[in-house]
């Protein structure tokens, strides 16, 4: 009887052979809390050493202190992490020397290619533009562009086209 139990145990053990199939772990998805995939954020001061990362085109290559000259079609880019209740804020200046050539200037502001606003500046000097941005116009956790197209530019030294000066710009709460 002991011998029969032993044989039964051996047969049962043989039936439980190791046929495990090995599978690689699934590919891990990107974390939802990763830093932005770009080296810039939703707001920039032109005095920032990284300000060039925000410029798509239409600006003078070098900053002249805490501000930078625009040309005929200045475009900035911003990484917007989330979109509720944001305002577009731009500090700009129309210097006397260029304003004497152009007179009043209308600036068309475009967000992500869509016309957002038209603003007429009738005198030289510093201006702050601030306006609430509809959340539908922005792309959350993505790059957003802001174009600032003046209807007139002045002729600077060496024939360079100069629009206005930007000190800081971007999206704020």
DODOMI-512414 format. One line per 2 residues: number of its first residue (from 1); for each residue x, y, z of N, C-alpha, C, O. Coordinates in pm, whole numbers, plus 50000, padded with zeros to 5 digits. Example, Ala and Ser with C-alpha at 12.3 -4.5 7.8 and 13.67 -1.06 7.14 Angstrom:
1> 51319,49431,50780,51230,49550,50780,51320,49670,50780,51424,49668,50846; 51285,49775,50708,51367,49894,50714,51290,50003,50787,51341,50114,50804
***
This chain:
1> 50082,49884,50000,50000,50000,50000,50087,50124,50000,50056,50222,49932; 50193,50121,50073,50286,50232,50075,50350,50250,49939,50372,50361,49892
3> 50378,50136,49877,50437,50141,49744,50338,50202,49645,50381,50279,49559; 50209,50172,49652,50107,50226,49563,50091,50377,49582,50072,50450,49484
5> 50099,50425,49706,50087,50568,49733,50207,50643,49676,50194,50754,49625; 50326,50579,49687,50446,50641,49633,50437,50654,49481,50472,50759,49426
7> 50389,50551,49413,50375,50553,49267,50272,50660,49228,50293,50734,49131; 50164,50668,49301,50062,50769,49273,50120,50910,49290,50091,50999,49210
9> 50201,50931,49393,50264,51060,49417,50360,51096,49302,50361,51210,49256; 50441,50999,49256,50536,51022,49147,50460,51057,49020,50501,51149,48949
11> 50353,50988,48990,50274,51016,48869,50212,51157,48875,50207,51229,48776; 50164,51193,48994,50106,51326,49010,50212,51433,48992,50185,51536,48930
13> 50331,51411,49045,50439,51509,49033,50484,51524,48889,50514,51635,48846; 50490,51415,48814,50531,51420,48674,50427,51498,48592,50463,51569,48498
15> 50301,51485,48627,50196,51556,48555,50201,51706,48577,50139,51780,48501; 50271,51753,48677,50283,51896,48706,50414,51948,48652,50485,52020,48723
17> 50449,51913,48532,50576,51955,48473,50586,52105,48458,50484,52175,48462; 50705,52156,48442,50730,52298,48429,50727,52339,48283,50827,52326,48212
19> 50617,52386,48239,50603,52436,48102,50565,52583,48106,50476,52626,48032; 50630,52660,48188,50600,52803,48200,50650,52876,48078,50764,52856,48034
21> 50566,52960,48024,50606,53043,47912,50643,53180,47966,50570,53237,48047; 50757,53232,47922,50806,53361,47971,50763,53469,47874,50782,53455,47753
23> 50707,53578,47925,50666,53693,47845,50741,53815,47895,50762,53832,48015; 50782,53900,47802,50847,54026,47839,50744,54116,47906,50626,54109,47873
25> 50787,54202,47997,50691,54295,48058,50639,54392,47953,50711,54423,47858; 50517,54441,47968,50462,54534,47868,50540,54665,47867,50599,54706,47967
27> 50540,54729,47750,50607,54858,47737,50542,54958,47833,50420,54967,47841; 50625,55032,47905,50574,55126,48002,50533,55255,47933,50605,55305,47846
29> 50418,55309,47970,50373,55435,47911,50440,55551,47981,50490,55538,48093; 50440,55665,47914,50500,55786,47970,50418,55832,48090,50295,55829,48087
31> 50484,55874,48192,50418,55921,48314,50337,56047,48283,50375,56127,48197; 50229,56065,48353,50149,56186,48336,50213,56306,48405,50169,56419,48385
33> 50314,56282,48484,50378,56391,48557,50519,56413,48505,50612,56433,48584; 50537,56409,48377,50669,56433,48319,50688,56582,48296,50590,56654,48277
35> 50812,56629,48297,50836,56770,48268,50802,56799,48122,50793,56706,48041; 50782,56926,48086,50750,56959,47948,50858,56907,47854,50976,56904,47890
37> 50818,56867,47734,50915,56813,47638,50999,56922,47572,51076,56893,47480; 50985,57044,47618,51057,57156,47561,51127,57234,47672,51100,57211,47790
39> 51214,57324,47634,51292,57397,47735,51235,57537,47761,51309,57630,47792; 51105,57551,47749,51045,57681,47778,50906,57660,47837,50852,57550,47834
41> 50850,57767,47892,50721,57759,47959,50617,57848,47896,50616,57868,47775; 50528,57902,47980,50415,57979,47928,50435,58130,47933,50346,58205,47896
43> 50553,58175,47979,50577,58319,47988,50727,58346,47978,50807,58267,48026; 50764,58458,47916,50906,58491,47901,50929,58641,47918,50850,58724,47873
45> 51037,58673,47984,51089,58811,47986,51207,58810,47889,51288,58717,47890; 51218,58912,47805,51324,58915,47705,51462,58925,47768,51563,58903,47700
47> 51470,58958,47897,51598,58960,47967,51642,58820,48009,51756,58802,48052; 51554,58723,47998,51585,58583,48033,51691,58530,47938,51678,58546,47817
49> 51798,58467,47990,51902,58413,47900,51849,58308,47802,51911,58282,47699; 51733,58247,47834,51673,58145,47748,51564,58203,47657,51488,58127,47598
51> 51555,58335,47647,51446,58398,47570,51443,58355,47424,51336,58348,47364; 51556,58326,47366,51560,58286,47224,51483,58157,47199,51436,58135,47087
53> 51467,58072,47300,51391,57948,47283,51244,57975,47257,51175,57891,47198; 51195,58091,47299,51055,58127,47280,51030,58192,47144,50915,58202,47101
55> 51133,58235,47077,51118,58310,46952,51117,58216,46833,51212,58140,46811; 51009,58221,46757,50999,58143,46633,51062,58223,46520,51132,58166,46436
57> 51037,58353,46517,51094,58440,46414,51042,58581,46429,50955,58609,46511; 51098,58672,46348,51051,58809,46345,51102,58898,46456,51045,59004,46482
59> 51209,58857,46521,51271,58939,46626,51418,58959,46591,51477,58880,46517; 51475,59065,46643,51619,59085,46632,51689,58970,46703,51643,58922,46806
61> 51801,58927,46648,51872,58811,46704,51919,58833,46846,51913,58740,46928; 51964,58951,46878,52019,58978,47010,51927,59068,47091,51864,59159,47038
63> 51921,59040,47219,51847,59126,47311,51931,59251,47339,52054,59246,47341; 51864,59359,47360,51934,59484,47391,51903,59524,47534,51861,59636,47561
65> 51925,59432,47624,51892,59454,47764,51766,59378,47796,51752,59262,47757; 51674,59440,47867,51552,59369,47907,51443,59369,47800,51328,59336,47830
67> 51475,59405,47678,51375,59411,47571,51438,59366,47439,51560,59352,47427; 51351,59344,47339,51399,59300,47208,51311,59361,47099,51188,59364,47111
69> 51376,59409,46991,51305,59466,46877,51232,59357,46799,51281,59245,46784; 51113,59393,46749,51041,59306,46656,51063,59356,46514,51104,59470,46492
71> 51036,59269,46419,51038,59305,46277,50894,59300,46225,50800,59331,46298; 50877,59261,46100,50745,59267,46036,50647,59158,46081,50526,59181,46083
73> 50697,59041,46118,50608,58930,46156,50664,58856,46277,50710,58742,46263; 50662,58918,46396,50715,58849,46514,50622,58737,46562,50501,58755,46573
75> 50683,58622,46592,50607,58507,46641,50681,58447,46761,50802,58425,46757; 50605,58422,46866,50658,58358,46987,50589,58224,47007,50479,58202,46957
77> 50655,58135,47080,50594,58007,47114,50600,57987,47265,50696,58027,47331; 50496,57922,47317,50487,57899,47461,50435,57758,47484,50351,57708,47410
79> 50486,57695,47588,50434,57565,47631,50332,57594,47740,50365,57650,47845; 50207,57556,47715,50099,57583,47810,50062,57451,47878,50008,57362,47813
81> 50090,57438,48009,50063,57311,48077,49914,57284,48096,49871,57169,48088; 49837,57387,48121,49692,57373,48136,49629,57503,48092,49697,57605,48084
83> 49499,57503,48062,49440,57618,47997,49331,57696,48071,49292,57801,48020; 49281,57655,48185,49171,57733,48243,49214,57872,48287,49320,57890,48348
85> 49132,57970,48255,49146,58109,48300,49285,58169,48276,49346,58224,48368; 49333,58160,48156,49461,58223,48124,49437,58353,48049,49340,58368,47975
87> 49529,58448,48071,49527,58575,47998,49654,58584,47916,49760,58539,47959; 49643,58642,47798,49760,58675,47719,49807,58811,47768,49730,58907,47771
89> 49934,58819,47808,49991,58943,47859,50114,58977,47776,50202,58893,47757; 50120,59100,47726,50235,59145,47646,50270,59287,47690,50185,59376,47689
91> 50396,59307,47728,50446,59442,47754,50523,59485,47631,50623,59423,47594; 50476,59592,47567,50542,59639,47445,50560,59789,47450,50493,59859,47526
93> 50652,59837,47368,50684,59979,47363,50696,60022,47218,50754,59952,47135; 50641,60139,47189,50658,60203,47058,50751,60321,47080,50706,60428,47124
95> 50881,60305,47049,50977,60414,47071,50947,60534,46982,50896,60519,46871; 50979,60653,47031,50956,60778,46957,51017,60774,46817,50951,60812,46720
97> 51144,60728,46807,51212,60734,46677,51142,60652,46569,51141,60693,46453; 51082,60537,46604,51010,60460,46502,50867,60511,46486,50814,60512,46375
99> 50805,60553,46596,50667,60602,46589,50658,60728,46505,50556,60751,46441; 50764,60810,46504,50764,60929,46419,50755,60892,46272,50701,60969,46192
101> 50807,60777,46234,50798,60730,46094,50664,60665,46063,50609,60686,45955; 50610,60588,46157,50491,60507,46127,50360,60576,46162,50259,60554,46095
103> 50360,60659,46265,50233,60708,46316,50162,60594,46387,50225,60498,46431; 50030,60605,46399,49952,60502,46469,49976,60365,46403,49986,60354,46281
105> 49984,60262,46489,50011,60126,46441,49901,60034,46490,49864,60037,46608; 49849,59952,46399,49754,59848,46439,49828,59716,46442,49897,59679,46347
107> 49814,59644,46553,49878,59514,46569,49770,59407,46569,49677,59410,46650; 49783,59310,46477,49693,59196,46473,49758,59085,46555,49872,59046,46529
109> 49685,59035,46653,49737,58929,46741,49669,58799,46701,49546,58789,46696; 49752,58698,46673,49700,58566,46636,49750,58463,46736,49867,58461,46773
111> 49659,58378,46779,49695,58266,46867,49671,58138,46789,49561,58111,46741; 49777,58059,46775,49770,57933,46701,49708,57952,46562,49629,57870,46515
113> 49746,58063,46497,49702,58090,46360,49567,58156,46347,49528,58195,46236; 49493,58171,46455,49360,58233,46450,49367,58376,46498,49431,58405,46600
115> 49302,58467,46426,49302,58606,46469,49229,58618,46602,49113,58580,46616; 49301,58672,46701,49249,58684,46837,49204,58826,46867,49101,58847,46931
117> 49281,58925,46818,49248,59065,46850,49320,59158,46753,49419,59119,46690; 49269,59280,46741,49334,59389,46668,49338,59507,46763,49236,59549,46818
119> 49458,59559,46782,49474,59670,46875,49544,59785,46804,49645,59766,46737; 49488,59905,46818,49546,60025,46757,49620,60104,46864,49563,60138,46968
121> 49746,60132,46837,49828,60211,46929,49851,60347,46864,49918,60357,46761; 49793,60452,46925,49791,60585,46864,49898,60678,46917,49905,60793,46874
123> 49984,60631,47010,50090,60718,47061,50212,60635,47096,50203,60515,47121; 50325,60702,47097,50449,60635,47136,50448,60610,47286,50377,60677,47361
125> 50527,60511,47330,50539,60484,47473,50515,60338,47507,50499,60253,47419; 50513,60313,47637,50494,60176,47689,50346,60142,47693,50262,60226,47724
127> 50315,60018,47660,50178,59969,47664,50178,59829,47725,50272,59753,47708; 50072,59797,47797,50053,59660,47845,49924,59608,47784,49817,59667,47803
129> 49936,59498,47712,49819,59433,47654,49787,59314,47743,49874,59232,47773; 49661,59303,47786,49617,59189,47866,49473,59158,47829,49386,59244,47831
131> 49451,59029,47795,49314,58990,47760,49296,58841,47791,49385,58760,47764; 49180,58808,47848,49148,58668,47876,49147,58588,47747,49099,58634,47643
133> 49200,58468,47755,49209,58381,47638,49109,58267,47652,49113,58195,47751; 49020,58250,47555,48927,58137,47563,49004,58004,47564,49096,57986,47484
135> 48967,57914,47653,49040,57788,47665,49037,57708,47536,49128,57629,47510; 48933,57726,47455,48923,57652,47328,49034,57691,47230,49063,57616,47138
137> 49094,57808,47249,49195,57857,47157,49334,57800,47186,49423,57808,47101; 49351,57744,47305,49483,57696,47346,49490,57544,47345,49389,57475,47357
139> 49611,57493,47331,49636,57350,47335,49706,57318,47466,49820,57360,47488; 49639,57244,47555,49698,57211,47684,49812,57112,47666,49806,57024,47580
141> 49916,57128,47748,50034,57042,47745,50093,57034,47605,50133,56927,47558; 50097,57151,47539,50148,57157,47402,50203,57296,47374,50188,57389,47454
143> 50267,57308,47259,50321,57437,47217,50211,57518,47151,50135,57468,47069; 50203,57645,47189,50108,57740,47133,50186,57858,47077,50286,57901,47136
145> 50140,57912,46964,50210,58025,46903,50128,58153,46917,50005,58150,46918; 50200,58265,46928,50139,58397,46932,50213,58483,46831,50333,58505,46842
147> 50140,58531,46730,50196,58621,46628,50146,58761,46655,50030,58781,46691; 50234,58860,46638,50203,59001,46664,50236,59080,46539,50348,59129,46525
149> 50142,59094,46448,50169,59155,46318,50133,59303,46313,50015,59337,46314; 50233,59393,46309,50204,59535,46295,50168,59567,46150,50222,59506,46058
151> 50077,59662,46130,50042,59699,45992,50149,59787,45929,50154,59800,45806; 50236,59848,46011,50344,59934,45960,50470,59910,46040,50464,59881,46160
153> 50583,59921,45974,50712,59916,46043,50795,60035,45998,50769,60095,45894; 50894,60068,46077,50984,60180,46046,51112,60124,45983,51142,60005,45994
155> 51187,60212,45919,51317,60173,45863,51423,60215,45963,51440,60333,45992; 51496,60114,46014,51601,60140,46111,51736,60154,46044,51743,60163,45921
157> 51842,60156,46122,51977,60168,46068,52007,60052,45972,51975,59937,46002; 52067,60083,45860,52101,59980,45762,51982,59922,45689,51994,59817,45626
159> 51867,59988,45695,51748,59941,45623,51668,59835,45695,51572,59782,45639; 51704,59803,45818,51633,59702,45897,51491,59750,45927,51471,59864,45968
161> 51392,59662,45907,51252,59694,45938,51229,59673,46087,51253,59564,46139; 51182,59777,46156,51158,59770,46300,51011,59796,46330,50952,59893,46281
163> 50953,59709,46411,50813,59724,46450,50801,59796,46583,50779,59917,46587; 50815,59721,46690,50805,59774,46825,50897,59692,46913,50966,59602,46864
165> 50898,59721,47040,50986,59653,47135,50900,59569,47229,50798,59618,47278; 50940,59444,47254,50871,59358,47350,50961,59339,47472,51078,59306,47458
167> 50904,59359,47590,50977,59339,47716,50948,59201,47774,51038,59132,47820; 50820,59162,47772,50782,59030,47820,50649,58993,47759,50572,59080,47717
169> 50622,58862,47752,50497,58816,47691,50469,58673,47734,50559,58599,47776; 50342,58635,47724,50304,58499,47752,50167,58489,47816,50089,58584,47816
171> 50141,58370,47870,50010,58341,47930,50024,58336,48082,50112,58269,48136; 49937,58409,48149,49936,58416,48295,49794,58390,48346,49697,58401,48271
173> 49784,58356,48475,49650,58335,48533,49591,58465,48579,49480,58468,48631
***
